[in-house]
């Protein structure tokens, strides 16, 4: 998934991530353009998954 398609589907992805990981907050999932690394870092902290695991999960959503 490239950055453009990731951003284009972000609202849908955000909702699915919140369903899957109830401990994520809106603040955790606030996506600021150009801050993809920070987003993945926060997701890693909250979920305990690697960046690659998260990418694979997001691509499947």
mmCIF file of the N, C-alpha and C atoms, coordinates in Angstrom:
data_MODEL
# 
_entry.id   MODEL 
# 
loop_
_atom_site.group_PDB 
_atom_site.id 
_atom_site.type_symbol 
_atom_site.label_atom_id 
_atom_site.label_alt_id 
_atom_site.label_comp_id 
_atom_site.label_asym_id 
_atom_site.label_entity_id 
_atom_site.label_seq_id 
_atom_site.pdbx_PDB_ins_code 
_atom_site.Cartn_x 
_atom_site.Cartn_y 
_atom_site.Cartn_z 
_atom_site.occupancy 
_atom_site.B_iso_or_equiv 
_atom_site.pdbx_formal_charge 
_atom_site.auth_seq_id 
_atom_site.auth_comp_id 
_atom_site.auth_asym_id 
_atom_site.auth_atom_id 
_atom_site.pdbx_PDB_model_num 
ATOM 1   N N  . UNK A 1 1  ? 0.858   -1.170 0.000  1.00 0.00 ? 1  UNK A N  1 
ATOM 2   C CA . UNK A 1 1  ? 0.000   0.000  0.000  1.00 0.00 ? 1  UNK A CA 1 
ATOM 3   C C  . UNK A 1 1  ? 0.897   1.222  0.000  1.00 0.00 ? 1  UNK A C  1 
ATOM 4   N N  . UNK A 1 2  ? 0.686   2.119  -0.954 1.00 0.00 ? 2  UNK A N  1 
ATOM 5   C CA . UNK A 1 2  ? 1.513   3.314  -0.981 1.00 0.00 ? 2  UNK A CA 1 
ATOM 6   C C  . UNK A 1 2  ? 0.882   4.410  -0.125 1.00 0.00 ? 2  UNK A C  1 
ATOM 7   N N  . UNK A 1 3  ? 1.623   5.484  0.086  1.00 0.00 ? 3  UNK A N  1 
ATOM 8   C CA . UNK A 1 3  ? 1.144   6.541  0.983  1.00 0.00 ? 3  UNK A CA 1 
ATOM 9   C C  . UNK A 1 3  ? -0.150  7.160  0.487  1.00 0.00 ? 3  UNK A C  1 
ATOM 10  N N  . UNK A 1 4  ? -0.284  7.333  -0.833 1.00 0.00 ? 4  UNK A N  1 
ATOM 11  C CA . UNK A 1 4  ? -1.478  7.958  -1.365 1.00 0.00 ? 4  UNK A CA 1 
ATOM 12  C C  . UNK A 1 4  ? -2.715  7.114  -1.094 1.00 0.00 ? 4  UNK A C  1 
ATOM 13  N N  . UNK A 1 5  ? -2.635  5.824  -1.341 1.00 0.00 ? 5  UNK A N  1 
ATOM 14  C CA . UNK A 1 5  ? -3.806  4.981  -1.089 1.00 0.00 ? 5  UNK A CA 1 
ATOM 15  C C  . UNK A 1 5  ? -4.049  4.848  0.406  1.00 0.00 ? 5  UNK A C  1 
ATOM 16  N N  . UNK A 1 6  ? -2.985  4.859  1.206  1.00 0.00 ? 6  UNK A N  1 
ATOM 17  C CA . UNK A 1 6  ? -3.131  4.806  2.660  1.00 0.00 ? 6  UNK A CA 1 
ATOM 18  C C  . UNK A 1 6  ? -3.911  6.021  3.134  1.00 0.00 ? 6  UNK A C  1 
ATOM 19  N N  . UNK A 1 7  ? -3.535  7.190  2.664  1.00 0.00 ? 7  UNK A N  1 
ATOM 20  C CA . UNK A 1 7  ? -4.227  8.414  3.077  1.00 0.00 ? 7  UNK A CA 1 
ATOM 21  C C  . UNK A 1 7  ? -5.654  8.440  2.569  1.00 0.00 ? 7  UNK A C  1 
ATOM 22  N N  . UNK A 1 8  ? -5.866  7.960  1.373  1.00 0.00 ? 8  UNK A N  1 
ATOM 23  C CA . UNK A 1 8  ? -7.195  7.973  0.787  1.00 0.00 ? 8  UNK A CA 1 
ATOM 24  C C  . UNK A 1 8  ? -8.176  7.102  1.539  1.00 0.00 ? 8  UNK A C  1 
ATOM 25  N N  . UNK A 1 9  ? -7.699  6.031  2.136  1.00 0.00 ? 9  UNK A N  1 
ATOM 26  C CA . UNK A 1 9  ? -8.549  5.096  2.864  1.00 0.00 ? 9  UNK A CA 1 
ATOM 27  C C  . UNK A 1 9  ? -8.458  5.282  4.373  1.00 0.00 ? 9  UNK A C  1 
ATOM 28  N N  . UNK A 1 10 ? -7.855  6.364  4.817  1.00 0.00 ? 10 UNK A N  1 
ATOM 29  C CA . UNK A 1 10 ? -7.525  6.499  6.228  1.00 0.00 ? 10 UNK A CA 1 
ATOM 30  C C  . UNK A 1 10 ? -8.736  6.427  7.134  1.00 0.00 ? 10 UNK A C  1 
ATOM 31  N N  . UNK A 1 11 ? -9.831  7.088  6.809  1.00 0.00 ? 11 UNK A N  1 
ATOM 32  C CA . UNK A 1 11 ? -10.991 7.078  7.711  1.00 0.00 ? 11 UNK A CA 1 
ATOM 33  C C  . UNK A 1 11 ? -11.534 5.669  7.881  1.00 0.00 ? 11 UNK A C  1 
ATOM 34  N N  . UNK A 1 12 ? -11.584 4.929  6.811  1.00 0.00 ? 12 UNK A N  1 
ATOM 35  C CA . UNK A 1 12 ? -12.050 3.542  6.889  1.00 0.00 ? 12 UNK A CA 1 
ATOM 36  C C  . UNK A 1 12 ? -11.081 2.693  7.717  1.00 0.00 ? 12 UNK A C  1 
ATOM 37  N N  . UNK A 1 13 ? -9.808  2.849  7.470  1.00 0.00 ? 13 UNK A N  1 
ATOM 38  C CA . UNK A 1 13 ? -8.785  2.095  8.192  1.00 0.00 ? 13 UNK A CA 1 
ATOM 39  C C  . UNK A 1 13 ? -8.826  2.445  9.675  1.00 0.00 ? 13 UNK A C  1 
ATOM 40  N N  . UNK A 1 14 ? -8.969  3.721  9.974  1.00 0.00 ? 14 UNK A N  1 
ATOM 41  C CA . UNK A 1 14 ? -8.997  4.186  11.363 1.00 0.00 ? 14 UNK A CA 1 
ATOM 42  C C  . UNK A 1 14 ? -10.144 3.523  12.128 1.00 0.00 ? 14 UNK A C  1 
ATOM 43  N N  . UNK A 1 15 ? -11.307 3.467  11.517 1.00 0.00 ? 15 UNK A N  1 
ATOM 44  C CA . UNK A 1 15 ? -12.448 2.832  12.166 1.00 0.00 ? 15 UNK A CA 1 
ATOM 45  C C  . UNK A 1 15 ? -12.222 1.357  12.424 1.00 0.00 ? 15 UNK A C  1 
ATOM 46  N N  . UNK A 1 16 ? -11.631 0.677  11.456 1.00 0.00 ? 16 UNK A N  1 
ATOM 47  C CA . UNK A 1 16 ? -11.375 -0.754 11.616 1.00 0.00 ? 16 UNK A CA 1 
ATOM 48  C C  . UNK A 1 16 ? -10.308 -1.017 12.673 1.00 0.00 ? 16 UNK A C  1 
ATOM 49  N N  . UNK A 1 17 ? -9.294  -0.166 12.737 1.00 0.00 ? 17 UNK A N  1 
ATOM 50  C CA . UNK A 1 17 ? -8.266  -0.329 13.771 1.00 0.00 ? 17 UNK A CA 1 
ATOM 51  C C  . UNK A 1 17 ? -8.859  -0.117 15.159 1.00 0.00 ? 17 UNK A C  1 
ATOM 52  N N  . UNK A 1 18 ? -9.757  0.852  15.304 1.00 0.00 ? 18 UNK A N  1 
ATOM 53  C CA . UNK A 1 18 ? -10.392 1.104  16.597 1.00 0.00 ? 18 UNK A CA 1 
ATOM 54  C C  . UNK A 1 18 ? -11.263 -0.081 17.010 1.00 0.00 ? 18 UNK A C  1 
ATOM 55  N N  . UNK A 1 19 ? -11.891 -0.727 16.042 1.00 0.00 ? 19 UNK A N  1 
ATOM 56  C CA . UNK A 1 19 ? -12.691 -1.915 16.352 1.00 0.00 ? 19 UNK A CA 1 
ATOM 57  C C  . UNK A 1 19 ? -11.793 -3.065 16.797 1.00 0.00 ? 19 UNK A C  1 
ATOM 58  N N  . UNK A 1 20 ? -10.667 -3.233 16.115 1.00 0.00 ? 20 UNK A N  1 
ATOM 59  C CA . UNK A 1 20 ? -9.772  -4.351 16.404 1.00 0.00 ? 20 UNK A CA 1 
ATOM 60  C C  . UNK A 1 20 ? -8.989  -4.136 17.701 1.00 0.00 ? 20 UNK A C  1 
ATOM 61  N N  . UNK A 1 21 ? -8.551  -2.909 17.935 1.00 0.00 ? 21 UNK A N  1 
ATOM 62  C CA . UNK A 1 21 ? -7.747  -2.585 19.117 1.00 0.00 ? 21 UNK A CA 1 
ATOM 63  C C  . UNK A 1 21 ? -8.488  -1.519 19.922 1.00 0.00 ? 21 UNK A C  1 
ATOM 64  N N  . UNK A 1 22 ? -9.335  -1.961 20.824 1.00 0.00 ? 22 UNK A N  1 
ATOM 65  C CA . UNK A 1 22 ? -10.194 -1.051 21.583 1.00 0.00 ? 22 UNK A CA 1 
ATOM 66  C C  . UNK A 1 22 ? -9.405  -0.054 22.430 1.00 0.00 ? 22 UNK A C  1 
ATOM 67  N N  . UNK A 1 23 ? -8.150  -0.358 22.749 1.00 0.00 ? 23 UNK A N  1 
ATOM 68  C CA . UNK A 1 23 ? -7.368  0.544  23.596 1.00 0.00 ? 23 UNK A CA 1 
ATOM 69  C C  . UNK A 1 23 ? -6.797  1.736  22.829 1.00 0.00 ? 23 UNK A C  1 
ATOM 70  N N  . UNK A 1 24 ? -6.979  1.796  21.516 1.00 0.00 ? 24 UNK A N  1 
ATOM 71  C CA . UNK A 1 24 ? -6.511  2.942  20.741 1.00 0.00 ? 24 UNK A CA 1 
ATOM 72  C C  . UNK A 1 24 ? -7.476  4.109  20.931 1.00 0.00 ? 24 UNK A C  1 
ATOM 73  N N  . UNK A 1 25 ? -6.936  5.295  21.080 1.00 0.00 ? 25 UNK A N  1 
ATOM 74  C CA . UNK A 1 25 ? -7.760  6.483  21.234 1.00 0.00 ? 25 UNK A CA 1 
ATOM 75  C C  . UNK A 1 25 ? -7.805  7.252  19.920 1.00 0.00 ? 25 UNK A C  1 
ATOM 76  N N  . UNK A 1 26 ? -8.703  8.223  19.852 1.00 0.00 ? 26 UNK A N  1 
ATOM 77  C CA . UNK A 1 26 ? -8.748  9.092  18.673 1.00 0.00 ? 26 UNK A CA 1 
ATOM 78  C C  . UNK A 1 26 ? -7.408  9.805  18.499 1.00 0.00 ? 26 UNK A C  1 
ATOM 79  N N  . UNK A 1 27 ? -6.814  10.217 19.607 1.00 0.00 ? 27 UNK A N  1 
ATOM 80  C CA . UNK A 1 27 ? -5.510  10.882 19.532 1.00 0.00 ? 27 UNK A CA 1 
ATOM 81  C C  . UNK A 1 27 ? -4.458  9.961  18.937 1.00 0.00 ? 27 UNK A C  1 
ATOM 82  N N  . UNK A 1 28 ? -4.513  8.677  19.309 1.00 0.00 ? 28 UNK A N  1 
ATOM 83  C CA . UNK A 1 28 ? -3.557  7.721  18.764 1.00 0.00 ? 28 UNK A CA 1 
ATOM 84  C C  . UNK A 1 28 ? -3.682  7.623  17.246 1.00 0.00 ? 28 UNK A C  1 
ATOM 85  N N  . UNK A 1 29 ? -4.896  7.737  16.778 1.00 0.00 ? 29 UNK A N  1 
ATOM 86  C CA . UNK A 1 29 ? -5.150  7.511  15.360 1.00 0.00 ? 29 UNK A CA 1 
ATOM 87  C C  . UNK A 1 29 ? -5.244  8.785  14.532 1.00 0.00 ? 29 UNK A C  1 
ATOM 88  N N  . UNK A 1 30 ? -4.989  9.915  15.176 1.00 0.00 ? 30 UNK A N  1 
ATOM 89  C CA . UNK A 1 30 ? -4.994  11.154 14.417 1.00 0.00 ? 30 UNK A CA 1 
ATOM 90  C C  . UNK A 1 30 ? -3.815  11.131 13.462 1.00 0.00 ? 30 UNK A C  1 
ATOM 91  N N  . UNK A 1 31 ? -4.137  11.194 12.188 1.00 0.00 ? 31 UNK A N  1 
ATOM 92  C CA . UNK A 1 31 ? -3.087  11.103 11.171 1.00 0.00 ? 31 UNK A CA 1 
ATOM 93  C C  . UNK A 1 31 ? -2.801  12.493 10.642 1.00 0.00 ? 31 UNK A C  1 
ATOM 94  N N  . UNK A 1 32 ? -1.602  12.956 10.901 1.00 0.00 ? 32 UNK A N  1 
ATOM 95  C CA . UNK A 1 32 ? -1.174  14.254 10.402 1.00 0.00 ? 32 UNK A CA 1 
ATOM 96  C C  . UNK A 1 32 ? -0.295  13.986 9.198  1.00 0.00 ? 32 UNK A C  1 
ATOM 97  N N  . UNK A 1 33 ? -0.637  14.616 8.090  1.00 0.00 ? 33 UNK A N  1 
ATOM 98  C CA . UNK A 1 33 ? 0.102   14.372 6.848  1.00 0.00 ? 33 UNK A CA 1 
ATOM 99  C C  . UNK A 1 33 ? 1.602   14.491 7.083  1.00 0.00 ? 33 UNK A C  1 
ATOM 100 N N  . UNK A 1 34 ? 2.330   13.500 6.602  1.00 0.00 ? 34 UNK A N  1 
ATOM 101 C CA . UNK A 1 34 ? 3.777   13.494 6.767  1.00 0.00 ? 34 UNK A CA 1 
ATOM 102 C C  . UNK A 1 34 ? 4.236   12.895 8.071  1.00 0.00 ? 34 UNK A C  1 
ATOM 103 N N  . UNK A 1 35 ? 3.341   12.407 8.897  1.00 0.00 ? 35 UNK A N  1 
ATOM 104 C CA . UNK A 1 35 ? 3.704   11.877 10.206 1.00 0.00 ? 35 UNK A CA 1 
ATOM 105 C C  . UNK A 1 35 ? 3.491   10.368 10.277 1.00 0.00 ? 35 UNK A C  1 
ATOM 106 N N  . UNK A 1 36 ? 3.621   9.684  9.160  1.00 0.00 ? 36 UNK A N  1 
ATOM 107 C CA . UNK A 1 36 ? 3.379   8.242  9.122  1.00 0.00 ? 36 UNK A CA 1 
ATOM 108 C C  . UNK A 1 36 ? 4.264   7.494  10.123 1.00 0.00 ? 36 UNK A C  1 
ATOM 109 N N  . UNK A 1 37 ? 5.524   7.879  10.245 1.00 0.00 ? 37 UNK A N  1 
ATOM 110 C CA . UNK A 1 37 ? 6.425   7.200  11.179 1.00 0.00 ? 37 UNK A CA 1 
ATOM 111 C C  . UNK A 1 37 ? 5.932   7.336  12.616 1.00 0.00 ? 37 UNK A C  1 
ATOM 112 N N  . UNK A 1 38 ? 5.460   8.511  12.977 1.00 0.00 ? 38 UNK A N  1 
ATOM 113 C CA . UNK A 1 38 ? 4.944   8.710  14.331 1.00 0.00 ? 38 UNK A CA 1 
ATOM 114 C C  . UNK A 1 38 ? 3.693   7.879  14.557 1.00 0.00 ? 38 UNK A C  1 
ATOM 115 N N  . UNK A 1 39 ? 2.839   7.811  13.549 1.00 0.00 ? 39 UNK A N  1 
ATOM 116 C CA . UNK A 1 39 ? 1.628   7.008  13.668 1.00 0.00 ? 39 UNK A CA 1 
ATOM 117 C C  . UNK A 1 39 ? 1.984   5.550  13.902 1.00 0.00 ? 39 UNK A C  1 
ATOM 118 N N  . UNK A 1 40 ? 2.887   4.997  13.095 1.00 0.00 ? 40 UNK A N  1 
ATOM 119 C CA . UNK A 1 40 ? 3.258   3.600  13.268 1.00 0.00 ? 40 UNK A CA 1 
ATOM 120 C C  . UNK A 1 40 ? 3.945   3.372  14.614 1.00 0.00 ? 40 UNK A C  1 
ATOM 121 N N  . UNK A 1 41 ? 4.739   4.325  15.070 1.00 0.00 ? 41 UNK A N  1 
ATOM 122 C CA . UNK A 1 41 ? 5.367   4.201  16.377 1.00 0.00 ? 41 UNK A CA 1 
ATOM 123 C C  . UNK A 1 41 ? 4.335   4.124  17.489 1.00 0.00 ? 41 UNK A C  1 
ATOM 124 N N  . UNK A 1 42 ? 3.326   4.963  17.405 1.00 0.00 ? 42 UNK A N  1 
ATOM 125 C CA . UNK A 1 42 ? 2.274   4.960  18.415 1.00 0.00 ? 42 UNK A CA 1 
ATOM 126 C C  . UNK A 1 42 ? 1.466   3.666  18.355 1.00 0.00 ? 42 UNK A C  1 
ATOM 127 N N  . UNK A 1 43 ? 1.152   3.205  17.145 1.00 0.00 ? 43 UNK A N  1 
ATOM 128 C CA . UNK A 1 43 ? 0.439   1.938  16.993 1.00 0.00 ? 43 UNK A CA 1 
ATOM 129 C C  . UNK A 1 43 ? 1.265   0.778  17.552 1.00 0.00 ? 43 UNK A C  1 
ATOM 130 N N  . UNK A 1 44 ? 2.573   0.806  17.317 1.00 0.00 ? 44 UNK A N  1 
ATOM 131 C CA . UNK A 1 44 ? 3.451   -0.245 17.847 1.00 0.00 ? 44 UNK A CA 1 
ATOM 132 C C  . UNK A 1 44 ? 3.422   -0.249 19.366 1.00 0.00 ? 44 UNK A C  1 
ATOM 133 N N  . UNK A 1 45 ? 3.478   0.922  19.980 1.00 0.00 ? 45 UNK A N  1 
ATOM 134 C CA . UNK A 1 45 ? 3.451   1.005  21.436 1.00 0.00 ? 45 UNK A CA 1 
ATOM 135 C C  . UNK A 1 45 ? 2.145   0.464  21.991 1.00 0.00 ? 45 UNK A C  1 
ATOM 136 N N  . UNK A 1 46 ? 1.040   0.815  21.361 1.00 0.00 ? 46 UNK A N  1 
ATOM 137 C CA . UNK A 1 46 ? -0.276  0.425  21.870 1.00 0.00 ? 46 UNK A CA 1 
ATOM 138 C C  . UNK A 1 46 ? -0.607  -1.040 21.618 1.00 0.00 ? 46 UNK A C  1 
ATOM 139 N N  . UNK A 1 47 ? -0.133  -1.588 20.498 1.00 0.00 ? 47 UNK A N  1 
ATOM 140 C CA . UNK A 1 47 ? -0.535  -2.944 20.121 1.00 0.00 ? 47 UNK A CA 1 
ATOM 141 C C  . UNK A 1 47 ? 0.534   -3.993 20.390 1.00 0.00 ? 47 UNK A C  1 
ATOM 142 N N  . UNK A 1 48 ? 1.802   -3.566 20.535 1.00 0.00 ? 48 UNK A N  1 
ATOM 143 C CA . UNK A 1 48 ? 2.888   -4.514 20.747 1.00 0.00 ? 48 UNK A CA 1 
ATOM 144 C C  . UNK A 1 48 ? 3.289   -5.253 19.479 1.00 0.00 ? 48 UNK A C  1 
ATOM 145 N N  . UNK A 1 49 ? 2.847   -4.771 18.338 1.00 0.00 ? 49 UNK A N  1 
ATOM 146 C CA . UNK A 1 49 ? 3.173   -5.412 17.063 1.00 0.00 ? 49 UNK A CA 1 
ATOM 147 C C  . UNK A 1 49 ? 4.301   -4.651 16.379 1.00 0.00 ? 49 UNK A C  1 
ATOM 148 N N  . UNK A 1 50 ? 4.963   -5.339 15.453 1.00 0.00 ? 50 UNK A N  1 
ATOM 149 C CA . UNK A 1 50 ? 6.025   -4.685 14.686 1.00 0.00 ? 50 UNK A CA 1 
ATOM 150 C C  . UNK A 1 50 ? 5.410   -3.821 13.594 1.00 0.00 ? 50 UNK A C  1 
ATOM 151 N N  . UNK A 1 51 ? 6.211   -2.939 13.060 1.00 0.00 ? 51 UNK A N  1 
ATOM 152 C CA . UNK A 1 51 ? 5.747   -2.078 11.961 1.00 0.00 ? 51 UNK A CA 1 
ATOM 153 C C  . UNK A 1 51 ? 5.286   -2.925 10.775 1.00 0.00 ? 51 UNK A C  1 
ATOM 154 N N  . UNK A 1 52 ? 6.037   -3.960 10.463 1.00 0.00 ? 52 UNK A N  1 
ATOM 155 C CA . UNK A 1 52 ? 5.673   -4.825 9.335  1.00 0.00 ? 52 UNK A CA 1 
ATOM 156 C C  . UNK A 1 52 ? 4.352   -5.562 9.600  1.00 0.00 ? 52 UNK A C  1 
ATOM 157 N N  . UNK A 1 53 ? 4.163   -6.037 10.819 1.00 0.00 ? 53 UNK A N  1 
ATOM 158 C CA . UNK A 1 53 ? 2.901   -6.696 11.166 1.00 0.00 ? 53 UNK A CA 1 
ATOM 159 C C  . UNK A 1 53 ? 1.731   -5.728 10.999 1.00 0.00 ? 53 UNK A C  1 
ATOM 160 N N  . UNK A 1 54 ? 1.926   -4.495 11.451 1.00 0.00 ? 54 UNK A N  1 
ATOM 161 C CA . UNK A 1 54 ? 0.870   -3.498 11.335 1.00 0.00 ? 54 UNK A CA 1 
ATOM 162 C C  . UNK A 1 54 ? 0.574   -3.176 9.879  1.00 0.00 ? 54 UNK A C  1 
ATOM 163 N N  . UNK A 1 55 ? 1.617   -3.029 9.059  1.00 0.00 ? 55 UNK A N  1 
ATOM 164 C CA . UNK A 1 55 ? 1.413   -2.763 7.631  1.00 0.00 ? 55 UNK A CA 1 
ATOM 165 C C  . UNK A 1 55 ? 0.600   -3.878 6.981  1.00 0.00 ? 55 UNK A C  1 
ATOM 166 N N  . UNK A 1 56 ? 0.959   -5.116 7.299  1.00 0.00 ? 56 UNK A N  1 
ATOM 167 C CA . UNK A 1 56 ? 0.240   -6.265 6.723  1.00 0.00 ? 56 UNK A CA 1 
ATOM 168 C C  . UNK A 1 56 ? -1.224  -6.253 7.166  1.00 0.00 ? 56 UNK A C  1 
ATOM 169 N N  . UNK A 1 57 ? -1.475  -5.968 8.436  1.00 0.00 ? 57 UNK A N  1 
ATOM 170 C CA . UNK A 1 57 ? -2.843  -5.921 8.929  1.00 0.00 ? 57 UNK A CA 1 
ATOM 171 C C  . UNK A 1 57 ? -3.637  -4.808 8.256  1.00 0.00 ? 57 UNK A C  1 
ATOM 172 N N  . UNK A 1 58 ? -3.031  -3.648 8.110  1.00 0.00 ? 58 UNK A N  1 
ATOM 173 C CA . UNK A 1 58 ? -3.709  -2.515 7.503  1.00 0.00 ? 58 UNK A CA 1 
ATOM 174 C C  . UNK A 1 58 ? -4.013  -2.808 6.040  1.00 0.00 ? 58 UNK A C  1 
ATOM 175 N N  . UNK A 1 59 ? -3.090  -3.451 5.344  1.00 0.00 ? 59 UNK A N  1 
ATOM 176 C CA . UNK A 1 59 ? -3.322  -3.795 3.949  1.00 0.00 ? 59 UNK A CA 1 
ATOM 177 C C  . UNK A 1 59 ? -4.478  -4.756 3.779  1.00 0.00 ? 59 UNK A C  1 
ATOM 178 N N  . UNK A 1 60 ? -4.725  -5.595 4.792  1.00 0.00 ? 60 UNK A N  1 
ATOM 179 C CA . UNK A 1 60 ? -5.814  -6.566 4.731  1.00 0.00 ? 60 UNK A CA 1 
ATOM 180 C C  . UNK A 1 60 ? -7.165  -5.940 5.069  1.00 0.00 ? 60 UNK A C  1 
ATOM 181 N N  . UNK A 1 61 ? -7.167  -4.771 5.718  1.00 0.00 ? 61 UNK A N  1 
ATOM 182 C CA . UNK A 1 61 ? -8.432  -4.141 6.125  1.00 0.00 ? 61 UNK A CA 1 
ATOM 183 C C  . UNK A 1 61 ? -9.255  -3.721 4.933  1.00 0.00 ? 61 UNK A C  1 
# 
